Amino acid sequence: MSFRDRGVEIKTPEQIEKMRLAGLVVGRTLELLRDAVKAGVTTGELDALAEDHILSSGAVPSFKGYSHPPFPASICASVNDEVVHGIPGDRVLEDGDVISIDCGAIVDGWHGDAAITVGVGEVAADVAELMRVTEEALWHGIAAARLGGRVTDISHAVESYVRSQEHPTGGSFGILEEYVGHGIGSAMHQPPNVPNYGRPGRGPKLVRGLALAVEPMVTLGSSETTLLPDEWTVGTVDGSWSAHYEHTFTLTPDGAWVLTALDGGERRLAELGVPFGGH
Protein backbone atom coordinates (compact mmCIF):
# COMPACT_ATOMS: atom_id res chain seq x y z
CA MET A 1 0.00 0.00 0.00
CA SER A 2 1.02 3.60 -0.41
CA PHE A 3 1.93 5.69 2.59
CA ARG A 4 2.08 9.39 3.30
CA ASP A 5 5.00 11.31 4.73
CA ARG A 6 3.89 14.85 5.56
CA GLY A 7 1.22 14.59 2.88
CA VAL A 8 3.49 13.26 0.14
CA GLU A 9 2.17 10.01 -1.29
CA ILE A 10 4.75 7.37 -2.20
CA LYS A 11 3.58 4.73 -4.64
CA THR A 12 4.61 1.11 -5.00
CA PRO A 13 5.91 -0.05 -8.41
CA GLU A 14 2.54 -1.75 -8.97
CA GLN A 15 0.71 1.50 -8.32
CA ILE A 16 3.01 3.36 -10.67
CA GLU A 17 2.08 0.79 -13.33
CA LYS A 18 -1.58 1.73 -12.81
CA MET A 19 -0.63 5.38 -13.23
CA ARG A 20 1.11 4.47 -16.46
CA LEU A 21 -2.15 2.97 -17.75
CA ALA A 22 -3.97 6.19 -16.86
CA GLY A 23 -1.15 8.19 -18.43
CA LEU A 24 -1.44 6.29 -21.68
CA VAL A 25 -5.17 7.03 -21.83
CA VAL A 26 -4.38 10.72 -21.33
CA GLY A 27 -1.57 10.69 -23.91
CA ARG A 28 -3.70 8.97 -26.55
CA THR A 29 -6.62 11.29 -25.87
CA LEU A 30 -4.41 14.35 -26.34
CA GLU A 31 -3.05 13.00 -29.62
CA LEU A 32 -6.61 12.43 -30.80
CA LEU A 33 -7.50 16.00 -29.87
CA ARG A 34 -4.36 17.43 -31.46
CA ASP A 35 -5.46 15.92 -34.77
CA ALA A 36 -9.02 17.21 -34.28
CA VAL A 37 -8.06 20.87 -33.70
CA LYS A 38 -8.94 22.91 -36.77
CA ALA A 39 -10.80 26.07 -37.70
CA GLY A 40 -14.57 25.67 -37.30
CA VAL A 41 -14.39 23.13 -34.47
CA THR A 42 -15.88 24.14 -31.13
CA THR A 43 -14.18 23.53 -27.80
CA GLY A 44 -17.30 21.63 -26.77
CA GLU A 45 -16.86 19.22 -29.67
CA LEU A 46 -13.29 18.57 -28.53
CA ASP A 47 -14.57 17.88 -25.02
CA ALA A 48 -17.14 15.38 -26.28
CA LEU A 49 -14.46 13.60 -28.30
CA ALA A 50 -12.19 13.42 -25.25
CA GLU A 51 -14.87 12.12 -22.91
CA ASP A 52 -15.92 9.41 -25.35
CA HIS A 53 -12.32 8.27 -25.81
CA ILE A 54 -11.54 8.24 -22.08
CA LEU A 55 -14.66 6.25 -21.24
CA SER A 56 -14.23 3.83 -24.14
CA SER A 57 -10.66 3.21 -22.89
CA GLY A 58 -12.06 1.95 -19.59
CA ALA A 59 -11.04 5.08 -17.68
CA VAL A 60 -12.89 7.94 -15.98
CA PRO A 61 -12.33 11.65 -16.67
CA SER A 62 -10.48 13.26 -13.75
CA PHE A 63 -11.82 16.75 -14.30
CA LYS A 64 -15.58 16.30 -14.61
CA GLY A 65 -17.25 17.30 -11.35
CA TYR A 66 -13.95 18.31 -9.76
CA SER A 67 -13.91 20.85 -6.92
CA HIS A 68 -16.42 23.68 -6.40
CA PRO A 69 -18.12 24.90 -8.40
CA PRO A 70 -17.93 21.45 -10.03
CA PHE A 71 -15.95 21.57 -13.27
CA PRO A 72 -18.50 20.73 -15.98
CA ALA A 73 -16.30 19.05 -18.59
CA SER A 74 -13.71 16.34 -19.23
CA ILE A 75 -10.98 18.66 -20.55
CA CYS A 76 -9.87 22.21 -19.93
CA ALA A 77 -9.85 24.18 -23.19
CA SER A 78 -8.10 27.55 -22.87
CA VAL A 79 -7.85 29.74 -25.98
CA ASN A 80 -5.33 32.51 -26.70
CA ASP A 81 -5.13 34.77 -23.60
CA GLU A 82 -6.84 32.13 -21.45
CA VAL A 83 -4.00 30.37 -19.65
CA VAL A 84 -5.66 27.43 -17.91
CA HIS A 85 -8.96 25.94 -16.73
CA GLY A 86 -11.04 27.15 -19.68
CA ILE A 87 -14.50 25.56 -19.81
CA PRO A 88 -15.32 23.95 -23.18
CA GLY A 89 -18.47 25.16 -24.88
CA ASP A 90 -19.69 26.80 -28.08
CA ARG A 91 -16.54 28.80 -28.82
CA VAL A 92 -15.50 28.19 -32.42
CA LEU A 93 -11.77 27.92 -33.10
CA GLU A 94 -10.40 30.22 -35.79
CA ASP A 95 -7.25 30.14 -37.90
CA GLY A 96 -4.34 31.57 -35.92
CA ASP A 97 -5.78 30.70 -32.49
CA VAL A 98 -3.91 28.59 -29.97
CA ILE A 99 -5.64 26.28 -27.56
CA SER A 100 -4.27 24.71 -24.40
CA ILE A 101 -5.92 21.34 -23.81
CA ASP A 102 -5.52 19.86 -20.33
CA CYS A 103 -6.69 16.27 -19.80
CA GLY A 104 -6.86 13.88 -16.86
CA ALA A 105 -7.97 10.26 -16.55
CA ILE A 106 -8.37 7.73 -13.74
CA VAL A 107 -7.69 3.98 -14.02
CA ASP A 108 -8.49 1.85 -10.97
CA GLY A 109 -8.28 4.91 -8.75
CA TRP A 110 -4.95 6.21 -10.11
CA HIS A 111 -4.56 9.44 -12.06
CA GLY A 112 -2.71 10.72 -15.11
CA ASP A 113 -2.61 14.42 -16.04
CA ALA A 114 -1.08 16.18 -19.06
CA ALA A 115 -1.58 19.19 -21.30
CA ILE A 116 -0.60 20.39 -24.77
CA THR A 117 -0.95 23.69 -26.62
CA VAL A 118 -2.01 23.40 -30.25
CA GLY A 119 -2.02 26.01 -32.99
CA VAL A 120 -5.08 26.31 -35.21
CA GLY A 121 -3.70 26.44 -38.72
CA GLU A 122 -0.72 28.79 -39.00
CA VAL A 123 -0.03 30.87 -35.89
CA ALA A 124 1.98 34.08 -35.55
CA ALA A 125 5.75 33.65 -35.25
CA ASP A 126 5.91 35.04 -31.72
CA VAL A 127 3.19 32.66 -30.57
CA ALA A 128 4.94 29.70 -32.19
CA GLU A 129 8.11 30.65 -30.32
CA LEU A 130 6.16 30.94 -27.06
CA MET A 131 4.85 27.41 -27.57
CA ARG A 132 8.32 26.07 -28.31
CA VAL A 133 9.87 27.72 -25.26
CA THR A 134 7.12 26.49 -22.93
CA GLU A 135 7.31 22.89 -24.14
CA GLU A 136 11.09 22.87 -23.97
CA ALA A 137 10.94 24.29 -20.43
CA LEU A 138 8.75 21.35 -19.42
CA TRP A 139 11.30 18.84 -20.70
CA HIS A 140 14.21 20.70 -19.14
CA GLY A 141 12.38 20.58 -15.83
CA ILE A 142 11.86 16.83 -16.01
CA ALA A 143 15.45 16.34 -17.16
CA ALA A 144 16.70 18.08 -14.00
CA ALA A 145 15.05 15.56 -11.68
CA ARG A 146 17.28 12.97 -10.00
CA LEU A 147 16.67 10.54 -7.17
CA GLY A 148 17.97 12.26 -4.05
CA GLY A 149 17.45 15.71 -5.53
CA ARG A 150 14.79 18.20 -4.48
CA VAL A 151 11.52 19.35 -6.02
CA THR A 152 12.76 22.86 -6.78
CA ASP A 153 15.56 21.46 -8.91
CA ILE A 154 12.72 21.04 -11.43
CA SER A 155 11.40 24.55 -10.74
CA HIS A 156 14.80 26.14 -11.24
CA ALA A 157 15.38 24.29 -14.52
CA VAL A 158 12.02 25.40 -15.91
CA GLU A 159 12.64 29.04 -15.04
CA SER A 160 16.25 29.00 -16.17
CA TYR A 161 15.32 27.69 -19.59
CA VAL A 162 12.55 30.25 -20.11
CA ARG A 163 14.78 33.12 -18.94
CA SER A 164 17.58 31.98 -21.25
CA GLN A 165 15.45 32.33 -24.36
CA GLU A 166 15.21 35.54 -26.36
CA HIS A 167 11.72 37.00 -26.43
CA PRO A 168 10.57 37.27 -30.07
CA THR A 169 9.52 40.93 -29.74
CA GLY A 170 12.18 42.10 -27.30
CA GLY A 171 10.21 41.87 -24.07
CA SER A 172 10.33 39.06 -21.54
CA PHE A 173 8.23 35.98 -21.05
CA GLY A 174 5.87 35.84 -18.09
CA ILE A 175 5.96 32.72 -15.90
CA LEU A 176 2.83 32.18 -13.84
CA GLU A 177 3.54 31.97 -10.12
CA GLU A 178 0.04 31.55 -8.70
CA TYR A 179 -0.51 28.29 -10.58
CA VAL A 180 1.95 25.43 -10.24
CA GLY A 181 2.56 21.75 -10.87
CA HIS A 182 1.73 19.20 -8.22
CA GLY A 183 2.03 15.75 -6.79
CA ILE A 184 -0.34 13.20 -8.27
CA GLY A 185 -1.43 9.64 -7.55
CA SER A 186 -4.62 8.45 -5.85
CA ALA A 187 -5.83 12.05 -6.18
CA MET A 188 -5.24 14.44 -9.05
CA HIS A 189 -3.75 17.20 -6.91
CA GLN A 190 -1.51 16.27 -3.98
CA PRO A 191 1.51 17.66 -2.17
CA PRO A 192 4.09 18.76 -3.05
CA ASN A 193 3.58 21.85 -5.18
CA VAL A 194 5.98 22.11 -8.12
CA PRO A 195 6.51 25.81 -8.93
CA ASN A 196 7.89 26.89 -12.29
CA TYR A 197 10.42 29.25 -10.73
CA GLY A 198 12.79 29.43 -7.77
CA ARG A 199 16.11 28.35 -6.35
CA PRO A 200 17.18 24.69 -6.60
CA GLY A 201 17.72 22.34 -3.67
CA ARG A 202 14.48 23.03 -1.81
CA GLY A 203 11.29 21.17 -1.08
CA PRO A 204 10.70 17.46 -0.55
CA LYS A 205 13.33 14.99 -1.67
CA LEU A 206 12.83 13.25 -5.01
CA VAL A 207 12.45 9.59 -4.10
CA ARG A 208 11.30 6.45 -5.85
CA GLY A 209 7.51 6.22 -5.87
CA LEU A 210 6.90 9.96 -5.96
CA ALA A 211 4.92 11.07 -9.01
CA LEU A 212 4.75 14.70 -10.10
CA ALA A 213 2.87 16.70 -12.70
CA VAL A 214 5.14 19.39 -14.11
CA GLU A 215 3.30 22.14 -16.01
CA PRO A 216 4.91 25.39 -17.14
CA MET A 217 2.42 28.17 -17.92
CA VAL A 218 4.12 30.97 -19.84
CA THR A 219 2.84 34.17 -21.46
CA LEU A 220 4.16 36.61 -24.05
CA GLY A 221 3.67 39.45 -21.55
CA SER A 222 2.80 39.85 -17.90
CA SER A 223 2.44 36.89 -15.57
CA GLU A 224 -0.50 38.57 -13.83
CA THR A 225 -3.78 36.72 -14.21
CA THR A 226 -7.45 37.20 -13.48
CA LEU A 227 -10.22 34.72 -12.76
CA LEU A 228 -13.08 35.05 -15.23
CA PRO A 229 -16.74 35.20 -14.12
CA ASP A 230 -17.25 31.47 -14.78
CA GLU A 231 -15.08 30.96 -11.63
CA TRP A 232 -12.73 28.62 -13.50
CA THR A 233 -11.06 30.21 -16.53
CA VAL A 234 -7.77 31.97 -15.79
CA GLY A 235 -6.87 34.74 -18.24
CA THR A 236 -3.96 37.16 -18.53
CA VAL A 237 -4.55 40.67 -17.18
CA ASP A 238 -2.81 42.34 -20.12
CA GLY A 239 -4.43 40.14 -22.78
CA SER A 240 -1.14 38.53 -23.79
CA TRP A 241 -1.34 35.05 -25.25
CA SER A 242 -0.12 32.04 -23.34
CA ALA A 243 1.03 28.45 -23.64
CA HIS A 244 0.74 25.50 -21.25
CA TYR A 245 2.34 22.06 -21.39
CA GLU A 246 2.22 19.31 -18.78
CA HIS A 247 3.36 15.73 -18.16
CA THR A 248 3.11 13.34 -15.25
CA PHE A 249 6.41 11.63 -14.47
CA THR A 250 8.20 9.52 -11.90
CA LEU A 251 11.78 8.49 -11.19
CA THR A 252 13.03 4.91 -11.14
CA PRO A 253 16.56 3.68 -10.31
CA ASP A 254 17.26 3.79 -14.08
CA GLY A 255 16.05 7.36 -14.69
CA ALA A 256 12.95 9.40 -15.51
CA TRP A 257 9.75 7.80 -16.77
CA VAL A 258 7.15 10.15 -18.26
CA LEU A 259 3.89 8.35 -17.58
CA THR A 260 1.74 10.47 -19.92
CA ALA A 261 4.11 10.36 -22.92
CA LEU A 262 3.30 7.53 -25.30
CA ASP A 263 6.98 6.51 -25.51
CA GLY A 264 7.53 7.21 -21.82
CA GLY A 265 9.56 10.25 -22.75
CA GLU A 266 12.43 8.15 -24.10
CA ARG A 267 13.08 10.21 -27.23
CA ARG A 268 13.05 13.65 -25.61
CA LEU A 269 15.05 12.52 -22.59
CA ALA A 270 17.68 11.03 -24.88
CA GLU A 271 17.93 14.36 -26.75
CA LEU A 272 18.69 16.03 -23.40
CA GLY A 273 21.20 13.34 -22.38
CA VAL A 274 19.02 12.03 -19.56
CA PRO A 275 18.65 8.33 -18.72
CA PHE A 276 15.27 6.77 -19.46
CA GLY A 277 13.75 4.91 -16.53
CA GLY A 278 10.67 3.33 -18.10
CA HIS A 279 9.93 0.22 -20.04
C-alpha positions as CSV (number, residue, x, y, z in Angstrom):
1,M,0.0,0.0,0.0
2,S,1.0,3.6,-0.4
3,F,1.9,5.7,2.6
4,R,2.1,9.4,3.3
5,D,5.0,11.3,4.7
6,R,3.9,14.8,5.6
7,G,1.2,14.6,2.9
8,V,3.5,13.3,0.1
9,E,2.2,10.0,-1.3
10,I,4.8,7.4,-2.2
11,K,3.6,4.7,-4.6
12,T,4.6,1.1,-5.0
13,P,5.9,0.0,-8.4
14,E,2.5,-1.7,-9.0
15,Q,0.7,1.5,-8.3
16,I,3.0,3.4,-10.7
17,E,2.1,0.8,-13.3
18,K,-1.6,1.7,-12.8
19,M,-0.6,5.4,-13.2
20,R,1.1,4.5,-16.5
21,L,-2.2,3.0,-17.7
22,A,-4.0,6.2,-16.9
23,G,-1.1,8.2,-18.4
24,L,-1.4,6.3,-21.7
25,V,-5.2,7.0,-21.8
26,V,-4.4,10.7,-21.3
27,G,-1.6,10.7,-23.9
28,R,-3.7,9.0,-26.5
29,T,-6.6,11.3,-25.9
30,L,-4.4,14.4,-26.3
31,E,-3.0,13.0,-29.6
32,L,-6.6,12.4,-30.8
33,L,-7.5,16.0,-29.9
34,R,-4.4,17.4,-31.5
35,D,-5.5,15.9,-34.8
36,A,-9.0,17.2,-34.3
37,V,-8.1,20.9,-33.7
38,K,-8.9,22.9,-36.8
39,A,-10.8,26.1,-37.7
40,G,-14.6,25.7,-37.3
41,V,-14.4,23.1,-34.5
42,T,-15.9,24.1,-31.1
43,T,-14.2,23.5,-27.8
44,G,-17.3,21.6,-26.8
45,E,-16.9,19.2,-29.7
46,L,-13.3,18.6,-28.5
47,D,-14.6,17.9,-25.0
48,A,-17.1,15.4,-26.3
49,L,-14.5,13.6,-28.3
50,A,-12.2,13.4,-25.2
51,E,-14.9,12.1,-22.9
52,D,-15.9,9.4,-25.4
53,H,-12.3,8.3,-25.8
54,I,-11.5,8.2,-22.1
55,L,-14.7,6.3,-21.2
56,S,-14.2,3.8,-24.1
57,S,-10.7,3.2,-22.9
58,G,-12.1,1.9,-19.6
59,A,-11.0,5.1,-17.7
60,V,-12.9,7.9,-16.0
61,P,-12.3,11.7,-16.7
62,S,-10.5,13.3,-13.7
63,F,-11.8,16.7,-14.3
64,K,-15.6,16.3,-14.6
65,G,-17.3,17.3,-11.4
66,Y,-13.9,18.3,-9.8
67,S,-13.9,20.9,-6.9
68,H,-16.4,23.7,-6.4
69,P,-18.1,24.9,-8.4
70,P,-17.9,21.5,-10.0
71,F,-15.9,21.6,-13.3
72,P,-18.5,20.7,-16.0
73,A,-16.3,19.1,-18.6
74,S,-13.7,16.3,-19.2
75,I,-11.0,18.7,-20.5
76,C,-9.9,22.2,-19.9
77,A,-9.9,24.2,-23.2
78,S,-8.1,27.6,-22.9
79,V,-7.9,29.7,-26.0
80,N,-5.3,32.5,-26.7
81,D,-5.1,34.8,-23.6
82,E,-6.8,32.1,-21.5
83,V,-4.0,30.4,-19.7
84,V,-5.7,27.4,-17.9
85,H,-9.0,25.9,-16.7
86,G,-11.0,27.1,-19.7
87,I,-14.5,25.6,-19.8
88,P,-15.3,24.0,-23.2
89,G,-18.5,25.2,-24.9
90,D,-19.7,26.8,-28.1
91,R,-16.5,28.8,-28.8
92,V,-15.5,28.2,-32.4
93,L,-11.8,27.9,-33.1
94,E,-10.4,30.2,-35.8
95,D,-7.2,30.1,-37.9
96,G,-4.3,31.6,-35.9
97,D,-5.8,30.7,-32.5
98,V,-3.9,28.6,-30.0
99,I,-5.6,26.3,-27.6
100,S,-4.3,24.7,-24.4
101,I,-5.9,21.3,-23.8
102,D,-5.5,19.9,-20.3
103,C,-6.7,16.3,-19.8
104,G,-6.9,13.9,-16.9
105,A,-8.0,10.3,-16.5
106,I,-8.4,7.7,-13.7
107,V,-7.7,4.0,-14.0
108,D,-8.5,1.8,-11.0
109,G,-8.3,4.9,-8.7
110,W,-4.9,6.2,-10.1
111,H,-4.6,9.4,-12.1
112,G,-2.7,10.7,-15.1
113,D,-2.6,14.4,-16.0
114,A,-1.1,16.2,-19.1
115,A,-1.6,19.2,-21.3
116,I,-0.6,20.4,-24.8
117,T,-0.9,23.7,-26.6
118,V,-2.0,23.4,-30.2
119,G,-2.0,26.0,-33.0
120,V,-5.1,26.3,-35.2
121,G,-3.7,26.4,-38.7
122,E,-0.7,28.8,-39.0
123,V,0.0,30.9,-35.9
124,A,2.0,34.1,-35.5
125,A,5.7,33.7,-35.3
126,D,5.9,35.0,-31.7
127,V,3.2,32.7,-30.6
128,A,4.9,29.7,-32.2
129,E,8.1,30.6,-30.3
130,L,6.2,30.9,-27.1
131,M,4.9,27.4,-27.6
132,R,8.3,26.1,-28.3
133,V,9.9,27.7,-25.3
134,T,7.1,26.5,-22.9
135,E,7.3,22.9,-24.1
136,E,11.1,22.9,-24.0
137,A,10.9,24.3,-20.4
138,L,8.8,21.3,-19.4
139,W,11.3,18.8,-20.7
140,H,14.2,20.7,-19.1
141,G,12.4,20.6,-15.8
142,I,11.9,16.8,-16.0
143,A,15.5,16.3,-17.2
144,A,16.7,18.1,-14.0
145,A,15.1,15.6,-11.7
146,R,17.3,13.0,-10.0
147,L,16.7,10.5,-7.2
148,G,18.0,12.3,-4.1
149,G,17.4,15.7,-5.5
150,R,14.8,18.2,-4.5
151,V,11.5,19.3,-6.0
152,T,12.8,22.9,-6.8
153,D,15.6,21.5,-8.9
154,I,12.7,21.0,-11.4
155,S,11.4,24.6,-10.7
156,H,14.8,26.1,-11.2
157,A,15.4,24.3,-14.5
158,V,12.0,25.4,-15.9
159,E,12.6,29.0,-15.0
160,S,16.2,29.0,-16.2
161,Y,15.3,27.7,-19.6
162,V,12.6,30.2,-20.1
163,R,14.8,33.1,-18.9
164,S,17.6,32.0,-21.3
165,Q,15.4,32.3,-24.4
166,E,15.2,35.5,-26.4
167,H,11.7,37.0,-26.4
168,P,10.6,37.3,-30.1
169,T,9.5,40.9,-29.7
170,G,12.2,42.1,-27.3
171,G,10.2,41.9,-24.1
172,S,10.3,39.1,-21.5
173,F,8.2,36.0,-21.1
174,G,5.9,35.8,-18.1
175,I,6.0,32.7,-15.9
176,L,2.8,32.2,-13.8
177,E,3.5,32.0,-10.1
178,E,0.0,31.5,-8.7
179,Y,-0.5,28.3,-10.6
180,V,2.0,25.4,-10.2
181,G,2.6,21.8,-10.9
182,H,1.7,19.2,-8.2
183,G,2.0,15.8,-6.8
184,I,-0.3,13.2,-8.3
185,G,-1.4,9.6,-7.5
186,S,-4.6,8.5,-5.9
187,A,-5.8,12.1,-6.2
188,M,-5.2,14.4,-9.1
189,H,-3.7,17.2,-6.9
190,Q,-1.5,16.3,-4.0
191,P,1.5,17.7,-2.2
192,P,4.1,18.8,-3.0
193,N,3.6,21.9,-5.2
194,V,6.0,22.1,-8.1
195,P,6.5,25.8,-8.9
196,N,7.9,26.9,-12.3
197,Y,10.4,29.2,-10.7
198,G,12.8,29.4,-7.8
199,R,16.1,28.4,-6.4
200,P,17.2,24.7,-6.6
201,G,17.7,22.3,-3.7
202,R,14.5,23.0,-1.8
203,G,11.3,21.2,-1.1
204,P,10.7,17.5,-0.6
205,K,13.3,15.0,-1.7
206,L,12.8,13.2,-5.0
207,V,12.4,9.6,-4.1
208,R,11.3,6.5,-5.9
209,G,7.5,6.2,-5.9
210,L,6.9,10.0,-6.0
211,A,4.9,11.1,-9.0
212,L,4.8,14.7,-10.1
213,A,2.9,16.7,-12.7
214,V,5.1,19.4,-14.1
215,E,3.3,22.1,-16.0
216,P,4.9,25.4,-17.1
217,M,2.4,28.2,-17.9
218,V,4.1,31.0,-19.8
219,T,2.8,34.2,-21.5
220,L,4.2,36.6,-24.0
221,G,3.7,39.5,-21.6
222,S,2.8,39.9,-17.9
223,S,2.4,36.9,-15.6
224,E,-0.5,38.6,-13.8
225,T,-3.8,36.7,-14.2
226,T,-7.4,37.2,-13.5
227,L,-10.2,34.7,-12.8
228,L,-13.1,35.0,-15.2
229,P,-16.7,35.2,-14.1
230,D,-17.3,31.5,-14.8
231,E,-15.1,31.0,-11.6
232,W,-12.7,28.6,-13.5
233,T,-11.1,30.2,-16.5
234,V,-7.8,32.0,-15.8
235,G,-6.9,34.7,-18.2
236,T,-4.0,37.2,-18.5
237,V,-4.6,40.7,-17.2
238,D,-2.8,42.3,-20.1
239,G,-4.4,40.1,-22.8
240,S,-1.1,38.5,-23.8
241,W,-1.3,35.1,-25.3
242,S,-0.1,32.0,-23.3
243,A,1.0,28.4,-23.6
244,H,0.7,25.5,-21.3
245,Y,2.3,22.1,-21.4
246,E,2.2,19.3,-18.8
247,H,3.4,15.7,-18.2
248,T,3.1,13.3,-15.3
249,F,6.4,11.6,-14.5
250,T,8.2,9.5,-11.9
251,L,11.8,8.5,-11.2
252,T,13.0,4.9,-11.1
253,P,16.6,3.7,-10.3
254,D,17.3,3.8,-14.1
255,G,16.1,7.4,-14.7
256,A,13.0,9.4,-15.5
257,W,9.7,7.8,-16.8
258,V,7.1,10.1,-18.3
259,L,3.9,8.4,-17.6
260,T,1.7,10.5,-19.9
261,A,4.1,10.4,-22.9
262,L,3.3,7.5,-25.3
263,D,7.0,6.5,-25.5
264,G,7.5,7.2,-21.8
265,G,9.6,10.3,-22.8
266,E,12.4,8.1,-24.1
267,R,13.1,10.2,-27.2
268,R,13.0,13.6,-25.6
269,L,15.0,12.5,-22.6
270,A,17.7,11.0,-24.9
271,E,17.9,14.4,-26.7
272,L,18.7,16.0,-23.4
273,G,21.2,13.3,-22.4
274,V,19.0,12.0,-19.6
275,P,18.7,8.3,-18.7
276,F,15.3,6.8,-19.5
277,G,13.8,4.9,-16.5
278,G,10.7,3.3,-18.1
279,H,9.9,0.2,-20.0
